[in-house]
Amino acid sequence: MIIYIDESEENQRIDNYLTGILKISRSKIQSEIKNGNIKVNNSCKKPSYMLKENDKIEFELSEEEKIEIFPQNIPLDIIYEDENMLVVNKPSGMLTHPTSTEKENTLVNALLYKYKNNLSDINGITRPGILHRLDRNTSGLLMVAKNNDAHNFLANQIKNRTITKKYRAIVKGNYEKDEDEITLPIARNPKQPNKMFISQTGKESITKVKVLERFNNEATYLELTLITGRTHQIRVHLSHKNHPIYNDTMYGAGSGKVKTQEQVLQSFYLEFTKPFEDEIITLEIEPDEKIKKVLNYYKNRRT
C-alpha cells in the first residue's frame, strides 16, 4: 500500500499519523516501522520521523487491518468529463477525501460509487482520482483523474503552474487596492497545527487580488487567482491583510450579519490543457448560494 503526504498532513510524526489513519495501535505501528516494514521514500525511518509534503509511505497490511472506504450514492455535479478525467463542482460542507476521523459523505465516497476502480491510485486508496483539494466549506471546481497517466499529466500542470485557478470571495472591510499581489510565505502554525500562518520560514505563496465590487467600508467582493496552492492560502493571505473572508471564524472574521457556513469562498474558474492533447479547456460556474446570499444582502441595503 502507498500513501502520499500532502501539505495538509506534513509536520506530524509518522507513528501518530498512521495510527490515526489506519486505526491500528501505536505500539504495533512503531514495531512495524522499527522492523523495516514501513518505509518512507524507500528508506527506513524512526517512529518519530516528521512527515514532509510529497513523502511516499509504503507498507503492507494484513487483511483484517486494511482500510475500508465505502462507495456512497451521493449526487455529483459534473461540469466537464472526458475519457481521462472529470471536473466536479464540490458543494460547501463536503470533505474532498476521507480523514482518520471521517470516512463517509466525502467526495471520494461519491466518486467510488460512480466510477468504482476507474480512478487513478497514485495518491493512495484514501484519495482515488484526487489531484488537489478544496477545504470542506470552500465550494467549486475540482479536477479528478480517471487513470494514472492522466493524473501525472495534470499533476505536472499543477506543479509547473500552467493551470489557471480563480476564486470568488467576499471579505470584511474595504480592500484598499483595485488590484494587488500578495507574496507572503506560509507555514503551519506550531501552536495550532490545524492552522497556517505567515512565516519567513514558510513556503512561497502568491495570490493575485482583483476587486469586483465594494460595499462602503463593510465588505468587498473579490476575484482571486492562485499562483501557488498552499493549504488555506487565500484565507491566510487575506486575514493577514486585515480583510478576512466573510464568516471565516478560523482566521478572524467572526460571524457576519448574514449567516452562512464558514468562509464565503468559491473556486469558480479553471483553465487547463486536456490530457494528451493540445486543447485548452476553460470552465466557469455561477456564484454559489453563500456568495449570492451575502451579495444580495449588501446590494439590497443600497436600495
N, C-alpha and C positions, 0 to 999 in steps of 0.2 A: 504494500500500500504506500502511496506517496501523498504527502500534504505539502503544499507550498504556502509559505507565510506571506501574508500581505501586510501593508503598512499599519493596518489597524490592530495587528496581532503581535508586532515586534515588541522588544523590551520586556518579555516575560521569560521566566525560567522554563526550560523545556519540560521538566518533570511536572511543573504546575500546569502548563498549557495542555499537555497530553492527558493528564488526569482529568481535567475539565472536559476536554473534547471526547475522550473515549469512555469516560465513566468507569475507569479501572483504578484500583488503589494506587496511591502514590508510591508505596513501597515496591509494588510489582513493576511500575514504570521505571523506578530507579534501578531495580535489579536488571531489567531488560537493557537499559542504557549502559550499565556497567559491564554487562556481558557482551556488548557489541551488537546486540540485536536491533537496536535503534540507532540509525546513523543520520548525521546532518551533513549535507553536501559531500556525501561519500566518505565521511570520516567519523570516527567515534568522538563523542563529547562527554563532558561531565554532566550529571543531573542539574547542576547549577548554571549550565550554559544559557546565556541570554540570547533569545531569538532575534534575528535580523530580517528585514524585508527581503523577500525572494529566497530565503533559506529553503532547501528541499529536505524534508524529513522522510526517510524510508524505513519501513518496518513491515512485519507480517503479524497478523492476529490470528488466534485460534478461532474456530467457527463460533463459539459461544460469545466471543468478545468483539465480533465485527459490528461496526456501526450500521444502524438501520435508519434510513431516511425514506419515509413512505410517500409515494405519489398521492396527490390530493386533487380532486376535481374542482379547481379554482379557475374561474374565467380569466383569460389573458387578453389584454388589449394590444393586439399585434399591429404595429404601424407599418412594418416592412418585413418581407420574408423572401428568401430565395433558397436554393438547394444547399447552401453552405452556412447560412446564418439567419438571424431574425433580429428585429429591434422591437422591444416591448415597451409600452407605457406603464411603468410601475406606479401603482397608486400610493399615496401617502399612507403611512401606517403599516406598510408591509416591509419586513426584512428582505434583503436581497438573497441571503443564504442562511442556512441553519447555523446556530451557535451552540456552545456547550450547554446552554440553558433553554434554548428554544429550537425545537426540531420540527415544528408544524407551522402551516399557514405562511410559509415563505415563498418567494418567487421560485426557488428551486423545487419545492414540492409541486407547484403548479406545472413547471417545465417537465418534471419527471412523468407526470400523468399524461401529458400531451405527446411528448417526444420519446419517452421510455429511455432506451440506451443510445438514442441517436443524438448525443450531445458530446462535446469534447470532454476529455477526462484529465487534461493537463493540470488543472488546479485541484485534483483530488476528488474523492467521492462526495464530499460535502458541498462542492461547488461545480457540478457538471454544467458545462457551457458558459460559465460566468467569466467574463473578461475584466470587468470593472464593476464597481458597486455604487449604490446610492444609499445615503443614510435612511433609516427607517421612515422618517417623516418628510423626506425630500421625494417629491414625485418626479416622473418624467421618463425620458428616453434612455434605454439601457440596451447595449448590444449583447447578443448571445451567439456563441459559436456551436455549430452542429457537428463539427469534426475537428480533429487536432490540427490539420493543415490550415483550415480557416482560422482557428484560434491563433496560431502562430502568425499568420498573415496580418490579422487585425491587431494582435498584441504588438507587433513591430511598428504599426502606425501609431499606436498609443505611445510607445517608447520614443519614437522619433518625432513626436508632436506634429504629425501631419493630419491628425483628426481635429476637427473644429467642434468644440463643445460649448454651448451657450446656455446660460441660466437666466431666469427671471427671479427677482426678489423684491420685496418691499422692506425697507429699513426704517428704523426710528430716526427722526430728525431730518434736517435739510442738508443733503450731501453737497458739499461746497462746490466741487468742480463738475463741469458738464461731462468731462472725460478724464479718466485717471488710470494710472497703472500702479498697483500695489505690489511691491517687491520686498516682502518681508519673510525671512526664513521661519519655518515651522518645525517644532519638535513636540514630543509627547511630554505632558506636564508630569514631572516626577512625583508631585504631591497628590495629583488627581489623575491616575493613569487612564481614566476614560475620557480625558480631555486633552486637547492640544493647546499650545501657546506659542507666542513669538519668542524665538531664541536665536541668538547669533550662532549657536552651535547646531541649529536645525538645518533642514534641507531647503534648498532653493524653492521658492514658491512665488508664482506670478499670477496675478488676477487683473484683467482689464475691466474697467468700470465705465459704463455709459448711462447717463441719466435719461430716463424716458419721460418722467413727469414728477413734478414737485407738488406737495400739498402743504403750502405755507411752511412752517417750521416743524410740523408734526411728523411727516413721513415723506419718503422718496421712493419712487418706482424705478428700479434699476435693471439694466441688461448687463450680464457679467460673462466674460469669456475666460475660460480656464486655459492657461498656457501650460501650467503643471497641474497635477492632480493629487495633491496631498489630502490626507484624512482631514475632514472638516475645514478644508482650506478657505472656502468662501466665508463660512461662518466666523472663523478666527480672524481673517483679514478685516472684515467689516466691523467686528466687535472692537478690534484694536484701533480702528479709525473713529471709534465712538459712535458708530452707526450700526448697532447690532440688528440682525434680521428680526422682523416683526414676530413676536411670540416665541423667540428662541431663548427660553429661560436658562439653558445651559451656558450661554455666552452673554448673559447680561441684559437681555431685552426686557425681561419680566412679561407679565400678561398685558396685552394691549386692550384697547376698548372693544375691539372686535375679537370674539372668541373663536379660535381655530385650534387644530392640532399644532404641535411645535413647529417652528420655523416655516415661514411663508416663502418657500424656495422651490423652484421647479426647473428641471433640466428640459428645455423646450426645443433645442436645435442640435442636430448632428450632421456633420458632413464628413464623409469618408470614402475611400476607394473600395469598390465592390471586390470581394476576394477573387483573385486570379484573373482580373480583368482591369481595363483602364477606365471603366465607367465610374464617374463621381456620383455618389448617392447623397442627396440633400433632403433632410427631413425636418419638419417643423410642426409643432402642435399648438393648439389654442391654450390660453391660460387655464390653469386648473381651478377648482372650486374655491380653494383657500385664497388664491390671488384675486379672483373675481369678487369674493365677499369683502375683502379689505378695500379693494379699489372702489367698489360701489359705495361703501360707507363714506369714503373721503370725497368722492365725486358728488354724492347727494348732499353733503354738507355745504357745497358751493352754491347750491340752488336755493 
